[in-house]
């Protein structure tokens, strides 16, 4: 059994019955036309292995998981695509990386250097066995300065909320390796993972809180099993917020389920529960929870006018609201990028920013 046959076997793509439900729902198929998960699987099963490994189609997939949510056969298309990308990269097929590959360069640097400067406001205890994993947030305000992402406010808001509910965390900066893993760079991913695991061991960490769904997903699903409790900030708040907080609702709100926190991790109700507790009523978009549309760009790949078309489709569903709330910093970046040159009369805010503003 060759390597691709092993990938086919482990991801169960041979169970595909060609119903094409995946292609009917795939956001990339809608804008590219010639790409579809089903046809990609078929080509692989027929034996067009060399053609697939040199095809740019493998970089079009958003890994959003919509295909898996409707597949009646249980095909693990995301695992299949991720492993195929790893092989493709080994053969020199690197895809088109956005922002001139700066985030891969940053990830490589973080395998060797630590961020020493105190970047976050709030009460912090570096001896604490509860950590807040910040991820790549410190770099977003520098690279996307013109978009006014205010990534620092996401981190500050997270620490403020942790402090409010009795946690004084230690801080772990650095890249989790999500993008390296999903763009076929397993070597870089393993270096980042090993460094992060070593930091956890040295600090004696027993619990990690995440504000980034991609970091949370990576630690929970791609790192080896650890005797450490992992929580998204929405889970932490849903568990620890006992009171209801009244507030003035001069604006209307809608909620964007990010692909990683939603379809990958199955977390839909916890952020909604928290928003209810702070007296915010969500006006749901047409596609929500398991069927939520993707923001259009993943792992900083193929950030072009086609991905913007996917993003516009999502923003059009949100125009009945004044504020779109998301749990994913990258979704915020991509939405604000589109809003920088197209007017939807819509404000984009991170979940923790909205909650922290309500809590004194």
C-alpha positions as CSV (number, residue, x, y, z in Angstrom):
1,X,0.0,0.0,0.0
2,X,1.6,3.3,-1.1
3,X,1.4,6.5,0.9
4,X,-1.7,8.0,-0.9
5,X,-3.5,4.6,-0.5
6,X,-2.8,4.8,3.2
7,X,-4.3,8.3,3.3
8,X,-7.4,7.1,1.5
9,X,-7.7,4.2,4.0
10,X,-7.2,6.3,7.1
11,X,-9.6,9.1,6.0
12,X,-12.2,6.6,4.7
13,X,-12.7,8.5,1.4
14,X,-13.4,5.1,-0.2
15,X,-16.8,5.3,1.5
16,X,-17.8,8.1,-0.9
17,X,-21.0,7.2,-2.7
18,X,-20.9,10.1,-5.1
19,X,-24.1,11.7,-3.8
20,X,-22.3,15.1,-4.2
21,X,-24.0,16.6,-1.1
22,X,-20.5,18.0,-0.2
23,X,-20.2,19.7,-3.6
24,X,-23.7,21.2,-3.3
25,X,-22.8,22.9,0.0
26,X,-19.1,23.7,-0.6
27,X,-18.5,27.5,-0.6
28,X,-15.4,27.1,-2.8
29,X,-17.4,25.1,-5.4
30,X,-19.9,28.0,-5.6
31,X,-17.3,30.5,-6.5
32,X,-14.7,28.5,-8.4
33,X,-17.0,26.0,-10.2
34,X,-14.4,23.6,-11.3
35,X,-13.4,22.6,-7.7
36,X,-15.5,20.2,-5.7
37,X,-14.7,17.8,-2.8
38,X,-16.4,14.9,-4.5
39,X,-14.6,15.3,-7.8
40,X,-11.3,15.7,-5.9
41,X,-11.9,12.4,-4.1
42,X,-12.9,10.7,-7.3
43,X,-9.7,11.7,-9.1
44,X,-7.7,10.3,-6.2
45,X,-9.6,7.0,-6.1
46,X,-9.2,6.6,-9.9
47,X,-5.5,6.9,-9.5
48,X,-4.6,10.4,-10.7
49,X,-2.2,10.8,-7.8
50,X,0.6,12.7,-9.5
51,X,-1.9,15.1,-11.1
52,X,-3.5,15.8,-7.7
53,X,-0.2,16.4,-5.9
54,X,0.7,19.1,-8.5
55,X,-2.7,20.7,-8.7
56,X,-3.4,24.1,-7.2
57,X,-6.9,22.9,-6.3
58,X,-5.7,21.4,-3.1
59,X,-5.1,24.9,-1.8
60,X,-8.6,26.1,-2.6
61,X,-10.2,24.1,0.2
62,X,-11.1,26.3,3.2
63,X,-11.2,23.3,5.6
64,X,-14.4,24.8,6.8
65,X,-16.0,21.4,7.4
66,X,-19.3,22.0,5.7
67,X,-18.7,19.0,3.5
68,X,-18.3,16.7,6.5
69,X,-21.4,18.1,8.2
70,X,-23.6,16.8,5.3
71,X,-21.7,13.7,4.2
72,X,-23.8,10.5,4.8
73,X,-20.8,8.2,4.5
74,X,-18.6,9.7,7.2
75,X,-15.7,10.6,4.9
76,X,-13.0,12.5,6.7
77,X,-12.3,15.0,3.9
78,X,-10.4,17.4,6.1
79,X,-7.9,14.8,7.3
80,X,-7.6,13.6,3.7
81,X,-6.9,17.1,2.3
82,X,-4.5,18.0,5.1
83,X,-2.4,14.8,4.4
84,X,-2.5,15.3,0.7
85,X,-1.2,18.9,1.2
86,X,1.7,17.6,3.2
87,X,2.7,15.3,0.3
88,X,2.2,18.1,-2.3
89,X,4.5,20.4,-0.4
90,X,7.2,17.8,-0.3
91,X,6.9,17.7,-4.1
92,X,7.3,21.5,-4.5
93,X,3.6,22.5,-4.7
94,X,3.4,25.4,-2.2
95,X,0.2,27.1,-3.2
96,X,-0.3,30.9,-3.1
97,X,0.3,32.2,0.4
98,X,-1.2,35.6,1.3
99,X,0.8,38.5,2.8
100,X,4.1,37.3,1.2
101,X,4.4,34.4,3.7
102,X,5.0,36.7,6.7
103,X,3.0,34.5,9.1
104,X,5.1,31.5,8.3
105,X,8.2,33.6,8.9
106,X,6.8,34.7,12.3
107,X,6.0,31.0,13.2
108,X,9.6,30.0,12.4
109,X,10.9,32.8,14.5
110,X,8.7,31.8,17.5
111,X,10.3,28.4,17.5
112,X,13.6,30.1,18.5
113,X,12.6,33.2,20.4
114,X,10.1,34.1,23.1
115,X,8.2,37.3,23.4
116,X,9.6,38.9,26.6
117,X,7.8,42.2,26.6
118,X,4.6,42.5,28.7
119,X,2.0,43.2,26.1
120,X,-1.3,42.5,28.0
121,X,-2.9,44.8,30.6
122,X,-4.6,43.2,33.6
123,X,-3.6,41.1,36.5
124,X,-1.1,38.4,35.6
125,X,0.8,35.9,37.6
126,X,3.6,34.0,35.7
127,X,3.7,31.4,38.5
128,X,0.0,30.5,38.0
129,X,-0.8,27.0,36.8
130,X,-3.7,28.4,34.7
131,X,-2.5,29.9,31.5
132,X,-4.0,32.1,28.8
133,X,-2.6,31.0,25.4
134,X,-2.4,34.3,23.4
135,X,-1.3,32.8,20.1
136,X,-0.4,35.2,17.3
137,X,-2.5,38.1,18.5
138,X,0.5,40.4,19.2
139,X,1.4,40.4,15.5
140,X,-2.1,41.2,14.1
141,X,-2.1,44.9,15.1
142,X,1.3,45.4,13.4
143,X,0.5,43.6,10.1
144,X,-3.1,44.8,9.8
145,X,-2.6,48.3,11.3
146,X,-4.8,50.0,8.7
147,X,-7.7,47.7,9.5
148,X,-7.8,48.7,13.2
149,X,-8.2,45.1,14.3
150,X,-7.3,46.0,17.9
151,X,-6.0,42.5,18.7
152,X,-4.6,43.8,21.9
153,X,-8.1,44.6,23.1
154,X,-9.1,41.0,22.5
155,X,-6.2,39.8,24.8
156,X,-6.9,42.5,27.4
157,X,-10.6,41.7,27.4
158,X,-9.9,38.0,27.9
159,X,-7.6,38.7,30.9
160,X,-10.1,41.2,32.3
161,X,-12.8,38.5,32.2
162,X,-10.6,35.9,33.7
163,X,-9.7,38.3,36.5
164,X,-13.3,39.1,37.1
165,X,-14.1,35.4,37.7
166,X,-11.2,34.6,39.9
167,X,-8.4,33.6,37.6
168,X,-5.0,35.4,37.5
169,X,-3.4,33.6,34.6
170,X,0.1,33.2,33.4
171,X,0.6,34.1,29.7
172,X,1.9,32.0,26.9
173,X,2.8,33.8,23.7
174,X,3.6,32.1,20.4
175,X,2.2,30.2,17.5
176,X,0.2,27.0,18.1
177,X,1.2,25.6,14.6
178,X,-2.4,25.6,13.2
179,X,-1.5,27.2,9.8
180,X,1.7,25.1,9.4
181,X,-0.2,21.9,9.9
182,X,-3.0,22.8,7.5
183,X,-0.6,24.1,4.8
184,X,1.4,20.9,4.7
185,X,4.4,22.0,6.8
186,X,4.5,19.2,9.4
187,X,8.1,19.9,10.2
188,X,7.4,23.4,11.4
189,X,4.2,22.3,13.2
190,X,6.1,19.7,15.2
191,X,8.8,22.3,16.2
192,X,6.1,24.6,17.4
193,X,4.2,21.9,19.2
194,X,7.3,20.6,21.0
195,X,8.2,24.1,22.1
196,X,4.7,24.8,23.5
197,X,4.6,21.4,25.3
198,X,8.0,22.2,26.9
199,X,6.7,25.6,28.1
200,X,3.7,23.8,29.6
201,X,5.9,21.3,31.4
202,X,8.2,24.0,32.8
203,X,5.4,26.1,34.0
204,X,3.5,23.2,35.5
205,X,0.3,24.3,33.7
206,X,-2.9,22.5,34.7
207,X,-5.5,24.5,32.7
208,X,-5.3,26.5,29.5
209,X,-7.8,29.2,28.4
210,X,-8.0,30.1,24.7
211,X,-9.6,33.1,23.0
212,X,-8.6,31.8,19.5
213,X,-10.6,28.9,18.2
214,X,-7.7,27.8,15.9
215,X,-5.3,27.5,18.9
216,X,-7.9,25.7,20.9
217,X,-8.7,23.2,18.1
218,X,-5.0,22.6,17.5
219,X,-4.2,21.8,21.2
220,X,-7.3,19.7,21.6
221,X,-7.3,17.7,18.4
222,X,-3.8,17.8,17.0
223,X,-1.5,17.8,20.0
224,X,-1.0,14.5,21.9
225,X,-3.4,14.0,24.8
226,X,-2.3,15.9,27.9
227,X,-3.3,15.8,31.5
228,X,-4.3,19.5,31.2
229,X,-7.8,21.0,31.0
230,X,-8.4,23.0,27.8
231,X,-11.2,25.5,27.6
232,X,-12.3,28.2,25.2
233,X,-13.1,31.5,26.9
234,X,-16.8,31.1,26.1
235,X,-16.9,27.8,27.9
236,X,-15.1,29.3,30.9
237,X,-17.6,32.2,31.0
238,X,-20.7,30.0,30.5
239,X,-19.5,27.9,33.5
240,X,-18.6,30.7,35.8
241,X,-21.0,33.6,35.0
242,X,-23.9,33.0,37.5
243,X,-25.4,36.5,37.4
244,X,-27.4,38.2,34.6
245,X,-26.1,41.7,33.7
246,X,-28.5,44.2,32.3
247,X,-27.4,46.7,29.7
248,X,-28.8,49.2,27.2
249,X,-29.2,47.7,23.8
250,X,-29.0,50.6,21.4
251,X,-27.6,48.3,18.7
252,X,-28.7,45.0,17.2
253,X,-26.4,42.0,17.1
254,X,-25.8,38.9,15.1
255,X,-23.4,36.1,15.7
256,X,-20.9,34.4,13.3
257,X,-20.0,30.8,14.1
258,X,-16.4,30.4,13.2
259,X,-15.6,27.1,11.4
260,X,-13.0,25.9,14.0
261,X,-15.1,26.6,17.2
262,X,-18.3,25.5,15.5
263,X,-18.1,22.5,13.1
264,X,-14.6,21.4,14.2
265,X,-15.2,21.6,18.0
266,X,-19.0,21.6,18.3
267,X,-19.2,24.7,20.4
268,X,-22.3,26.7,19.5
269,X,-24.4,27.4,22.5
270,X,-21.8,28.5,25.1
271,X,-21.1,31.9,23.5
272,X,-24.8,32.4,22.9
273,X,-25.5,31.6,26.5
274,X,-23.0,34.1,27.7
275,X,-24.4,36.8,25.4
276,X,-27.9,36.1,26.9
277,X,-26.4,36.6,30.4
278,X,-25.3,40.1,29.4
279,X,-28.7,40.9,28.0
280,X,-27.7,40.8,24.3
281,X,-30.3,39.2,22.0
282,X,-28.8,37.6,18.9
283,X,-30.6,38.0,15.6
284,X,-29.5,34.8,13.9
285,X,-28.2,34.8,10.3
286,X,-29.9,32.5,7.8
287,X,-27.0,30.1,8.0
288,X,-26.0,29.5,11.6
289,X,-24.5,26.9,13.9
290,X,-23.6,23.7,11.9
291,X,-24.6,25.4,8.6
292,X,-22.8,28.7,9.2
293,X,-20.9,30.1,6.2
294,X,-17.1,30.5,6.3
295,X,-15.4,33.9,6.2
296,X,-13.7,32.8,3.0
297,X,-10.0,32.4,3.9
298,X,-8.1,29.8,5.8
299,X,-4.5,29.5,7.0
300,X,-3.6,32.7,5.0
301,X,-4.0,30.8,1.7
302,X,-5.8,32.1,-1.5
303,X,-6.8,35.5,-0.2
304,X,-8.2,36.8,-3.4
305,X,-11.4,38.1,-5.0
306,X,-12.9,34.6,-5.0
307,X,-12.5,34.4,-1.2
308,X,-13.9,37.9,-0.9
309,X,-17.0,36.7,-2.8
310,X,-17.5,34.0,-0.2
311,X,-17.0,36.6,2.5
312,X,-19.5,39.0,0.9
313,X,-22.1,36.3,1.0
314,X,-21.7,36.0,4.7
315,X,-21.8,39.7,5.3
316,X,-25.0,40.0,3.3
317,X,-26.6,37.7,5.8
318,X,-25.6,40.1,8.6
319,X,-26.9,43.4,7.3
320,X,-30.1,43.2,9.4
321,X,-27.8,43.9,12.4
322,X,-25.6,46.7,13.6
323,X,-22.8,44.5,15.0
324,X,-21.5,41.1,13.9
325,X,-19.9,39.2,16.8
326,X,-17.3,36.6,16.1
327,X,-15.1,34.4,18.3
328,X,-12.3,34.2,15.7
329,X,-9.7,37.0,15.4
330,X,-8.9,35.9,11.8
331,X,-12.6,36.1,10.9
332,X,-12.6,39.6,12.3
333,X,-9.5,40.5,10.1
334,X,-11.1,39.1,7.0
335,X,-14.5,40.7,7.5
336,X,-12.9,44.1,8.3
337,X,-10.7,43.8,5.2
338,X,-13.9,43.6,3.0
339,X,-15.5,46.4,5.0
340,X,-12.5,48.6,4.3
341,X,-13.6,49.0,0.7
342,X,-17.2,47.9,0.7
343,X,-19.9,49.5,2.9
344,X,-22.2,47.1,4.7
345,X,-22.9,49.6,7.6
346,X,-21.7,46.8,10.0
347,X,-19.4,46.8,12.9
348,X,-17.3,43.7,13.6
349,X,-16.4,42.8,17.2
350,X,-14.8,39.9,18.9
351,X,-16.9,38.0,21.4
352,X,-14.7,38.8,24.4
353,X,-14.7,42.5,23.5
354,X,-18.5,42.6,23.6
355,X,-18.7,40.7,26.9
356,X,-15.9,42.8,28.6
357,X,-17.6,46.0,27.7
358,X,-20.7,45.0,29.6
359,X,-18.9,43.8,32.7
360,X,-17.5,46.5,34.9
